[in-house]
Amino acid sequence: MHITMPMRIKVGIAVIIGLVSISTYSRTFIPACINTYITSGKYGERFFLDSTNKNSGIENPKQLRVMSQNFENLGEFKEKTRIKQMVDGVLRQVKLEKTIVKSHGQNLRMAARINKQDPDVIIGMEVKDLEAAQKFSVEYLEDKYQAILIEGNDSRGIDVCYFVKRTLNLDFEVESHKNYSLTNLPNDPVFSRDFPVLYVRPAGATRNSQPVMAIFASHLKSKLGDSDGNDKSFVKRSEQVNASIAIMGEIEKKYPGIPMVMGGDFNNDIRVAPEFLPFYKAGLVDSLDFDRNPIPKDFRNTQYFFKRDDSTPDDKFDSYLISNQLDAMFVNPEFGKYIVLSGIQRDLRPDGTPSVDPKTPEAVNMRASDHDGLYLIIDFAAMLQNLTRQ
């Protein structure tokens, strides 16, 4: 018999796991937050994580680093396939199931990327669950980060996740939008996973007070299933884009002038795909445009895969590299004025040295992820100062 837990209880348990059960992985566990308070928000769960560093004398960094990274299946996933196989002399379709898990080498390469940037906040995509996220932090990042994850709508369990540095003297609020619907019908969410927002406040700030900033995690509908050349996912992504803008508008109305950044995997080229035009019309800007020496748009590719070339029967030349900018960190004008640096974190070897662009499918599979990471550095001291003036 399978018993489904109410979602509110499930999230409550998830938060508790993130705060205490990690001690099973490390004897040096220090909880990042206290006074966790869970409630039901308008479109999903909402909870608060208060800093343990309040009144400890710890100062926050003058510059805050934010990173966005698709982890490409962080955790243990089951993949089901069908193959034709002779069974008792009869050709039959046989179901196969295999476990997909990142190799130690891939995890080391991902850790090298993250350590290179030393981010204070990570926006993560394709994370199996909270346990997988926290386990990665403990085993590969010296337990420097507290993972924050609300289970989303993806049936495969591919979720978005935040990692926040434990040494930050800040309070966090996480608000889910996984139940946001364009039809207002039950069980008809617009987001394939979720579109959570992480509010950042000074330690000890009152709840519902003006946040310093809002950080969104986005992972839009993929193009899987569009192999016939028709982009069936276009309509869904377009709906998700418009829903994202509407939610950001609601938050800006609630907190006028709030700096906002939306990091994620948008599953189509954000430079040219028409479904993303509403982002730009709404005043959002690719954070890469704010770098002191901006990367030319033609060189902003962030995702790599090899596509089969059916025009040749030669196995050695049956695929070719495709790369696009599927990943971005969109910012509103209020956020943009605080950006000091932004860029793309390319793949690194486990020792932290640069890796070359992949030339074969096998080379793609050796990378930490088929997606590069993005980073930005912001003048956090100025952002905090501006908050106190309001």
N, C-alpha and C positions, 0 to 999 in steps of 0.2 A: 504494500500500500504506500502511495506517495502522498505526503502531506505538504502542501504549499504554505509557507509562512507568509503572513501579511507583510507587504512590502515595507511598512514603517518599522516593523520589528527587525526585518532583514537588514535594513540600513543601520539600525541601532546596534545590532550585533557586529556589523562590519566596522563601525566606528570604534567599538570597544576592542575588537581584534587589533585594529591599527594602533591603539594606544597601549595595550598591555601584553598581548600574546607574543609579541616579537621577542620577549625575553627568552623564549624557547630557542631562538637563533643566537642570541648574544647575551652575555652576562652583564654587559655594560649598558644595557638599555636605559635611556633617560627619556621619559615621556616629553613630547613636544608641547603638549597642551593639557590644560586642566578644565574643569567645569564644562565638559562637553554637554551641550544642550541641543536636543533634537526636537524638531517640530514639523508640522506639515505646512509646506508653502503653497502658493497658488497653483504651481504647475508641477510640484514634486517635493521631495524632502528638502528641508532647510536645517542646517545645524551650525553651531558656533564652536570654535576651538580657541580657547583663551591661552595666551602665552604663559609659560611657567617662569619666564624671565623678568616679569614685572617686578620693579623695585630691587632688581639684582645688580643694577649699575651697568648692565650690558648696553652698549650703544649700538644702534643700527648702523649699517654701512651708509656712507654718504652717497655711494653709487650702488644701485640695485641691479642685479643681473637676472634676466629672464630668458629661458630657453624653451623652444618648442621642438618636440621630437616624436616622430612615429617610431615606436619600438619594434614594429613588425612581429607581432605574436610573442609578446613577453609573457611567459608562463607555459603551461602544458595544454596543448590543444589536440583534439581528436579530428582526424581528417578521414572522411569516408569516400571511397571510390568504387567503381565497378570496372572489372576487366573481363574479357572473354577468355575462358579456360576450358580445356578438355576435362570433363568429369565423367568417369566410367564410359569413355568412348564417345561422349556427347558434348558438343560445344555449348557451354552455358555461360551466363553472366554471373560472375562471382563477386560478392561484396567483400571489400577489404577495408580494414580500419588500421590506421597507423597513428602513432603519437608524434606530434611535432613539438620540439622543444629547442630552444636556442642552445648552441654549443658553448662550451666554456670559452673558446676563442672569440666567438661573436660577442659574448657578454663582456669580455675583457676589452674588446674594441669599442663597445658602447660606453664602458666606464672611462676609457681614454678620452672619448669625445666630451663627456660630461666634466671630467676633471680638468680638461683643457679650458673650458669656459667657467668652471666653478660657479654655476648659477645658484641664485638664492631661491628661485622658483622655477620648476620645470612643468611645462604643459605636455602631458604624455598621451599618445594615441596607441591603440591596439595593445592594451594591457588586459590580461585575462581576468584578474581580480585583485583585491586589495592585498591578499596574502602574497601573490606573485610579485607585486610592486614592492612591498616591504622587504621581502626576501632578497630581491635584487639590491635594494639599498644596503642591507646588512652585509651581504656577501661580496659586493663589488664597489660599494661607495662608502665603506667604513661607518655605516649606519648614521650618516650625516643628515639624512632626510626623513621626514615624516610623510608617508603616503596618505593621500586623501582620495577616496573613490566612492562614488555612488553607482550601484549596479544600474546599467542602462537598458535599452530596448533590444539590443542585438541578441538574436537567438543563439549565436555562437559564443557569446560571452566576450566579445571584443569591445572593451570599454575605454573611455577617456579617464584620465587620472591626473592629479596634481602631486608633485613632490615639493615640500617646503623645508627649508633648512631649519634645523632644530635651534640654532643659535640666534635666530631672529627674535627680537623683542617686539612682536606684533601679534595682534589678534586677527583671526580669520573667520570669515563666514562663507559657507558654501551653500549655494541655492541651485537646485536642479530644475530643469525645464523639460524633463523627459515626457511629461504628460501634455505638453503644449500641442494644441490641435487647431487646424484651420477649419475643421468642420464642426467642432464642438461635440462630436459624437464620441461615445465611450470607446476606449480601446482603439483610437485612431490617431496615434501620435504622429507628428510630422517628422520628428527626428529619428534617424535610424539607430542612433545610440543615445545621445543626450546632448544638451548644450548648457552645461553648468557654468556658473559664474563664481569666481573666488573674489570676495571683497577683502581688501586689506585695510586694517585700521591700526592706529597706535595702541599699544598695550594699555588696557584699562578704559578704553573708549566705551561709551554707552552704546548698547545695541540699537541699531537703526539710525545711528549718527552718520554724518557724511563720511564715506570711506575715503582713503587716500587715493585708491584706484580700484578698478574692476578688471579682472583677468578672465576671459572666456576660453573655453576649450571646445573646439569644433572638429568633427569628423563627419563629413557629408557623405551622401550616398555614393557608393562605388559604381564603376562602369562594368562590373562583372555581369555577364549575361548579354552584353552588347556586341558579341562577336560577329553578328550578322551585318554589322555596319550601321545599324540603327541604334542611336543612343536612347534607349528606353529609360535610362536613369536621369536624363536631362530634366524632365518635368519634376521629378522628386527633388533633385538638387536645387532647382529653381524655387520650389516651395520652401525648402530649408533656408535658402539665402534670404528670401523675403521674411520668413519667420525670425531669423536671426536679427535682421534689421529692426523688426517690430519690437523684439524683446529689448534690444539695446536702446531703442527709443523710449520704452517704458521706464527703463532704469535711469536714463538721462533726465527724464521728466521727474522722477522721484528724487534723484540726486543731481541737481543742475550743475553743469560744469565738470562732472566727474571724468577724469582721464580713463579711457578704456582701450584695452588691447585684446584682440581675438587671434589666438594662435591655433593652428591646426593643419589637418590634411583635408583639402577641399576636393580631391579626387577628380580634378580636371585642371588644365593649365590656366592658372589665375590671370595670366597675361592676356589671353586671347579668347577664352571660352565665354560665350555670350551670357550664360546664366549668372556671371559675376558682375555684370554691368551695374546692377542695383547697388552693390557695395560701393563702387566708385561714385555713383550719383548721390549716395547718402553721405558722402564726404570722407569715407574711409580711405586710407592710403597704405600701400605696402611699406612696411617699416624699413625695407632695404633702401627706399628712396631718401631716408634721412641720414644715411651713413656719410661720413666726411668725404669718402671716395667711393661713391655708389658703384656697385657691380653693374655693368651694362646689362640691360634686360635680356639680351640674347644669351647671356652666360649665367642665368639664374636657375638653371635646371636643378631640381632637388630629388628627383625620383628616377630610378633606372630599372628597366626590364628588357628582356630579349623577346622579340616577336618572331614567330615562325614565318619563314619565307616559303610559301607553297609553290613558288615558280621554279624552284630547283630541287632535284631529288637527292642532291649530295648532302649527306648528314653533316659534313664539316662546314657547310655554308647554308644551313637551313634556317638561320635566324639572324636578326640584326638588332642593334641596340636602339631602344627608344628612351628618351629622357625628356622630362617636362618639369615645369614648376607647379607641382601639385600642392606644395606647402607654402604657407605665408604667415606673417604676423601683421594683421591689419590693425591700424591705430586710428583713433579719432584725432582731430586737431588739438584737443586739450592734452592728449598724451604725447603727440608728436613733438611738442615744443620742449619736452624734457629728455628726448633721446640724445645720448652722447655718441654712441656707436651702434651699428647693427651689421649683421653679416650672416653668412652661411657657414656652418660647421661641417666641413667635408669629413669623409671617413678617415680614420686613423688606424694604424696597426696597434696591437696590444701594448707596444712600448711607447706609444704616443707619437711616433713618426708618421708623416703624411703617407697615405695610401694613394695609388694611382687610380684613375677612373677605370671601371670594369670594362674588359674587352671580350669576355665570354660569360655565358650563363653561370658557370661555376664560380667565376669571380664575383658576380652579384651575390651569390649564396654565401660567400665567405664574409661579406661585409657585416658590420654590426646591424644594419638594417638596409632595406632597399631604398630608404629615404635618408637624405641628409638632414641635419638639424639646422635650426635657425636660432640666432641669439640677438639680444639687444641689451645695451647698458643704458640706464636712465639716471638722471640727476635726482636721486631720491631725497636728498636734503632739501632741494628747492621745492620738490613736490610736497613734502611735509610742511615746509614753511608757508607755502600757498594755502594749505589746508587750514592753518592756524589763523590766516587772515580772513577766512570766510565766516 
